[in-house]
Amino acid sequence: MELEAFLQHAKERKPLNTPEIYEFMNRASDEARRITFELNGAYHSMPEVRDLFARLFGKPVDPSFRVFPPFYT
């Protein structure tokens, strides 16, 4: 399963209870943790921070976006 299929499945309010969905959520969680650790583990310029958040969100962020790490969820 890929992100778009997962989002469509969730949008339709279908149960998130299949092995395929569990695997997708595990992969997505791992990637989100990797990005968060990278964000919090070293200095990054604001453009780099925006790039990391774009990876985390899965879509571009506005150039005016600002966040000052460390970032906690």
Residue frames as a rotation matrix with the C-alpha (Angstrom) as fourth column:
MET 1
0.584 0.812 0.000 0.00
0.812 -0.584 0.000 0.00
0.000 0.000 -1.000 0.00
GLU 2
-0.567 -0.708 0.422 1.17
0.704 -0.682 -0.198 3.51
0.428 0.185 0.885 -0.79
LEU 3
-0.899 0.111 -0.424 0.23
0.231 -0.702 -0.673 6.84
-0.372 -0.703 0.606 0.79
GLU 4
-0.720 0.652 -0.236 -2.52
-0.672 -0.573 0.469 7.81
0.171 0.496 0.851 -1.67
ALA 5
-0.263 0.624 -0.735 -4.28
-0.008 0.761 0.649 4.46
0.965 0.177 -0.196 -1.29
PHE 6
-0.598 -0.004 -0.801 -4.01
0.773 0.260 -0.578 4.68
0.211 -0.966 -0.153 2.50
LEU 7
-0.934 0.231 -0.273 -5.41
-0.114 -0.916 -0.384 8.23
-0.339 -0.328 0.882 2.55
GLN 8
-0.503 0.788 -0.356 -8.31
-0.639 -0.061 0.767 7.22
0.582 0.613 0.534 0.32
HIS 9
-0.317 0.330 -0.889 -9.02
0.435 0.883 0.173 4.20
0.842 -0.332 -0.424 2.53
ALA 10
-0.733 -0.015 -0.680 -9.02
0.661 -0.251 -0.707 6.39
-0.160 -0.968 0.194 5.66
LYS 11
-0.900 0.408 -0.152 -11.12
-0.430 -0.887 0.168 9.09
-0.067 0.216 0.974 3.96
GLU 12
-0.284 0.809 -0.515 -13.75
-0.404 0.386 0.829 6.46
0.870 0.444 0.217 3.26
ARG 13
-0.045 0.200 0.979 -13.72
-0.997 -0.066 -0.032 5.64
0.058 -0.978 0.203 7.01
LYS 14
0.593 0.141 -0.793 -12.89
-0.256 0.966 -0.020 2.02
0.764 0.215 0.609 6.35
PRO 15
0.959 -0.246 0.137 -11.32
-0.059 0.298 0.953 0.02
-0.276 -0.922 0.272 9.19
LEU 16
0.340 -0.925 -0.167 -7.54
-0.837 -0.217 -0.503 0.22
0.429 0.311 -0.848 9.43
ASN 17
0.309 -0.049 0.950 -7.21
-0.757 0.592 0.277 -3.44
-0.576 -0.804 0.146 10.30
THR 18
0.996 -0.021 -0.090 -5.50
-0.042 0.768 -0.640 -5.37
0.082 0.641 0.763 7.52
PRO 19
0.446 -0.895 0.018 -1.93
0.666 0.345 0.662 -6.68
-0.599 -0.283 0.750 7.42
GLU 20
0.007 -0.418 0.909 -1.25
0.913 -0.367 -0.176 -4.43
0.407 0.831 0.379 4.39
ILE 21
0.635 0.290 0.716 -2.38
0.047 -0.940 0.339 -1.35
0.771 -0.181 -0.610 6.33
TYR 22
0.936 -0.338 -0.098 -0.39
0.124 0.056 0.991 -2.36
-0.330 -0.939 0.094 9.42
GLU 23
0.161 -0.921 0.354 2.73
0.937 0.255 0.238 -2.73
-0.310 0.293 0.904 7.27
PHE 24
0.133 -0.058 0.989 2.14
0.618 -0.775 -0.128 0.67
0.775 0.629 -0.067 5.65
MET 25
0.880 0.261 0.397 1.63
-0.113 -0.696 0.709 2.36
0.461 -0.669 -0.584 9.04
ASN 26
0.710 -0.695 -0.114 4.82
0.460 0.335 0.823 0.75
-0.534 -0.636 0.557 10.40
ARG 27
-0.064 -0.747 0.662 6.82
0.994 -0.106 -0.022 1.99
0.087 0.657 0.749 7.40
ALA 28
0.330 0.266 0.906 5.30
0.336 -0.930 0.151 5.48
0.882 0.254 -0.396 7.63
SER 29
0.999 0.040 0.013 6.02
-0.001 -0.284 0.959 5.63
0.043 -0.958 -0.284 11.36
ASP 30
0.378 -0.925 0.033 9.64
0.792 0.341 0.505 4.55
-0.479 -0.165 0.862 10.83
GLU 31
-0.143 -0.422 0.895 10.15
0.858 -0.503 -0.100 7.23
0.493 0.754 0.434 8.17
ALA 32
0.655 0.439 0.615 8.53
0.090 -0.853 0.514 9.91
0.750 -0.282 -0.598 10.34
ARG 33
0.905 -0.378 -0.195 10.85
0.227 0.042 0.973 9.00
-0.360 -0.925 0.124 13.23
ARG 34
0.066 -0.920 0.386 13.89
0.981 0.131 0.144 9.10
-0.183 0.369 0.911 10.94
ILE 35
0.030 0.011 0.999 12.96
0.556 -0.831 -0.007 12.58
0.831 0.556 -0.031 9.73
THR 36
0.892 0.353 0.283 12.20
-0.036 -0.568 0.822 13.82
0.451 -0.743 -0.494 13.25
PHE 37
0.662 -0.722 -0.201 15.52
0.555 0.292 0.779 12.48
-0.504 -0.627 0.594 14.56
GLU 38
-0.144 -0.710 0.690 17.34
0.970 -0.241 -0.045 14.14
0.198 0.662 0.723 11.66
LEU 39
0.363 0.394 0.844 15.54
0.287 -0.909 0.301 17.41
0.886 0.133 -0.443 12.34
ASN 40
0.958 0.136 0.252 16.33
-0.190 -0.360 0.914 17.37
0.215 -0.923 -0.319 16.06
GLY 41
0.753 -0.655 -0.063 19.83
0.602 0.648 0.466 15.86
-0.264 -0.389 0.883 15.88
ALA 42
-0.391 -0.913 0.117 21.77
0.873 -0.327 0.362 18.67
-0.292 0.244 0.925 14.21
TYR 43
-0.275 0.217 -0.937 21.64
-0.092 -0.976 -0.199 22.27
-0.957 0.031 0.288 13.07
HIS 44
-0.286 0.227 0.931 19.70
0.940 0.256 0.226 22.90
-0.187 0.940 -0.287 9.87
SER 45
-0.992 0.011 -0.127 19.14
-0.044 -0.964 0.262 26.14
-0.120 0.265 0.957 7.98
MET 46
-0.282 0.958 -0.057 15.51
-0.449 -0.184 -0.874 27.23
-0.848 -0.221 0.482 7.58
PRO 47
0.080 0.322 -0.943 15.38
-0.987 0.157 -0.030 25.96
0.138 0.933 0.331 3.95
GLU 48
-0.738 -0.386 -0.553 16.67
-0.317 0.922 -0.220 22.59
0.595 0.013 -0.803 5.18
VAL 49
-0.834 0.513 0.203 14.05
-0.102 0.217 -0.971 22.59
-0.542 -0.830 -0.129 7.96
ARG 50
0.028 0.877 -0.480 11.35
-0.832 -0.245 -0.497 23.25
-0.554 0.414 0.723 5.35
ASP 51
-0.206 -0.174 -0.963 12.70
-0.805 0.589 0.066 20.40
0.556 0.789 -0.262 3.21
LEU 52
-0.979 -0.167 -0.117 12.58
-0.066 0.801 -0.595 18.03
0.193 -0.574 -0.796 6.18
PHE 53
-0.511 0.857 0.067 9.02
-0.254 -0.076 -0.964 19.04
-0.821 -0.509 0.257 6.97
ALA 54
0.041 0.492 -0.870 8.05
-0.996 -0.047 -0.074 18.61
-0.077 0.869 0.488 3.32
ARG 55
-0.622 -0.306 -0.721 9.36
-0.391 0.919 -0.053 15.05
0.679 0.250 -0.691 3.56
LEU 56
-0.965 0.257 0.051 7.48
0.056 0.391 -0.919 14.56
-0.257 -0.884 -0.392 6.84
PHE 57
-0.233 0.936 -0.264 4.21
-0.453 -0.344 -0.823 15.97
-0.861 -0.072 0.504 5.44
GLY 58
-0.306 0.064 0.950 4.61
0.643 0.749 0.157 14.34
-0.702 0.659 -0.270 2.03
LYS 59
0.527 0.436 0.730 4.02
0.826 -0.465 -0.318 17.63
0.201 0.770 -0.605 0.22
PRO 60
-0.380 -0.726 0.574 5.73
0.553 -0.675 -0.488 21.01
0.741 0.132 0.658 -0.21
VAL 61
0.153 0.380 -0.912 5.57
0.922 -0.386 -0.006 23.54
-0.355 -0.840 -0.410 2.61
ASP 62
0.879 0.256 0.403 5.08
0.392 -0.869 -0.302 27.24
0.273 0.423 -0.864 2.06
PRO 63
-0.039 -0.966 0.256 8.30
0.545 -0.235 -0.805 29.31
0.837 0.108 0.536 1.98
SER 64
-0.025 0.078 0.997 6.94
-0.584 -0.810 0.048 31.33
0.811 -0.581 0.066 4.92
PHE 65
0.814 0.341 -0.471 6.78
0.096 0.721 0.687 28.17
0.574 -0.604 0.554 7.10
ARG 66
-0.186 -0.858 0.478 8.90
-0.609 -0.281 -0.742 28.50
0.771 -0.429 -0.471 10.25
VAL 67
0.933 0.298 -0.203 9.58
0.009 0.541 0.841 26.12
0.361 -0.786 0.502 13.10
PHE 68
0.152 -0.895 0.420 12.40
-0.821 -0.351 -0.451 26.26
0.551 -0.276 -0.788 15.59
PRO 69
0.415 -0.013 -0.910 13.66
0.159 0.986 0.059 22.81
0.896 -0.169 0.411 16.59
PRO 70
-0.990 -0.048 0.134 13.65
-0.030 0.991 0.132 20.77
-0.139 0.126 -0.982 18.64
PHE 71
-0.327 0.903 -0.279 10.35
-0.825 -0.129 0.550 19.55
0.460 0.410 0.787 17.27
TYR 72
-0.946 0.117 0.302 8.16
-0.098 0.786 -0.610 17.30
-0.309 -0.607 -0.732 19.39
THR 73
-0.537 0.809 -0.240 4.91
-0.332 0.058 0.941 15.67
0.776 0.585 0.238 18.40
